[in-house]
């Protein structure tokens, strides 16, 4: 459990480092480019996670999580800045609440959708932790989320500032 926890810290650590940098970049140059780039990098991270298998080494797992964290960190600050910056000063509290609600709704829907795909794919398969079927069930869930992230990147890239 401790080893798994250490591996999983790759994503939030990278997010914590890159989010303030991405926020500064978006303050200087606008939110569109760092937001779209962040979602693009997140798409790559999700694709890398979808390619994991029973024989994947720890380094590849950490790399996939770090790339995903890099994309998330690059996206969150510019996205939040753009949304809150678009609201009048007296409505920023409401805008912040809507942003938090939308973020939580997106996380819940993403986990629910990925979980539904995973459990559907896993139905009837052996429940061994290292079984190829387990990884095969994760693959379409990660690829679906990568597709949604890619659509978000395209939408972010085409938005006006």
N, C-alpha and C positions, 0 to 999 in steps of 0.2 A: 504494500500500500504506500509506503514512504517513497519507494522508487517511482511508482506511477505518479504520485503527487509532484515529485521533482520534475518529471518529464512534462507534466501538464502546466507547470509554471512558465514554460517557454512563451506561451501565447500572451498571458497578462503582463509579463515582464517587458516584452517587446512593445505591447500596446502602451504601457506606462511611459516608456522612453520616447516613442514616436509621436504620441498624441499632442504633447505641447509643441513640438517642432512643427507638426502639421498645422496646428492652430496658428502659429506665428506666420507660416507661409501663406495660409489662407487670409490672414489679416492684411498682409502686404499685397498679395496678387489676386485675391478673390477665391471663392470657395469651389468654383466649378471644376477647375483642373485637379486640385488635390483630392476632392471628393470622388471624381470619376476615376482617378488613378488609384485611390484607395480601394474602391469597389473592384477594380480590375485586378489588383494584387490579391484581394480577398478571394476572387474567383479562382486564381491560380492556386492559392492555399487550399481551397476546398477540393479542387481537382487533385492536388497532391494527397490530401487526406483520403480521397476516394480510391487512390491507387495502392493504399497500404494492404499488406497481406500478412499471413502467419509468419513468414520468414523475414519480414522487414526489420532492419536494424533500428536501434534506438536513435541513432543520428538522423535517419530519414524521418522518423516520427517527430523528433524535435524540430527539424527543418520545416516540415509541413505545418506544424503548429505555429512556429515563429513567422512563417510567411502569412498565415492566416491572421495572426496578431498584428503584423505589420500593416496589412490591408485594413483591418478594423481600426487600428490607431490612426491611420492616415485619413479615414473617412469620418469618424465621429466628430472630431473638433470642427472641421469645415462645415459639416452638415448642421451641427448645432449653432454655429456662428451665423450661418446664412439664414436659418429659420428664425433665430431670435433677433437678428439684425433687421429682418423684414417687418417685425412687429413694432408698432408705436411704443414709445417708452412706457406709457401708462398701461399698456397691455402685455408687457413682457412677462409678467407673472403667469398670465393665462397662456401665453405662447409656450412658456417653459413647461407648464402642466400638460399641454397638448403634446409637446415633444416627448415628454416622459411617458405619457400614455401610449403614444404611437410606437415608441421604442419597445416598451414592454409587450404591447400587442404583437409587434413583429417578432420578438423573441419567442413568445408563446406559440404563435402560428408556425414559426420555423421549426421549433422543437416538435410540435404536434405533427406537422406534415412529414418531417424526417422520420419521426417515430412510427407513423402510420406506414410509410413506405418500407421501413426496416422490418417491422413485425409482419407485414404482408409477405415480404420476400423470405423471411425466416421461417414462416409457417411450415411445420413438418420436417424441418432440417435438424440434424443433431445439435445438441446444446453444448458441445465441447467448446471451450474458450478459444482454442487455436484452430477450430475447424475452418476449412476453406469456405463453407457455406455461410459462416458468420460474417466473414469479410465480404463475401459476395452479396450479402444482404445490406451491408453498409454502403457499398459502392453506389447503387442507384440513388440512395438518399443523399449522399454527398454531391453526386452529379446533378441532381435536381436543384439542390441549394446553390450549386455553382451556376447553374443556368439562371436562377432568379437573381443572383448577384451580378451576373453579366448583363441582364436586362437593366438592373439598377445602374450599372456603369454607363450603359448607353444613354439612359434617360438623364443621368447627371451630366454627361458630356454635352448634351444638346440643350440644356437649360440656359436661359438668359440670366445674367447677373443683375 
